[in-house]
Amino acid sequence: MPISSPKTALAAGVAGGASVPFDLVVASTDGFPSSGDLLLSDLEIMHYVSISSSSTPALRVTSRSGIMGVSATPALNLSTGAA
């Protein structure tokens, strides 16, 4: 599974129990492909399907806790500023 190489930080936190789909609000979406996988805080894999077209940079997440190796990654409580 290729992980998107652009880097950004969260502009709003995400609860570990947040249900998908949701918009992951980030500092910038510059350089991100139109869809892909993200590795957050080096622990959780999320899949996004689009980039927001609004003035607030965001990625539309449709799944989280993706498989890394042989098991699912944990759904984390992520604070503003997490990368």
Secondary structure, 3 states (H helix, E strand, C coil): CCCCCCCCCECCCECCCCCCCEEEEECCCCCCCCCEEEEECCCEEEEEEEECCCCCCEEEEEEECCEECCEECCCCCECCCCC
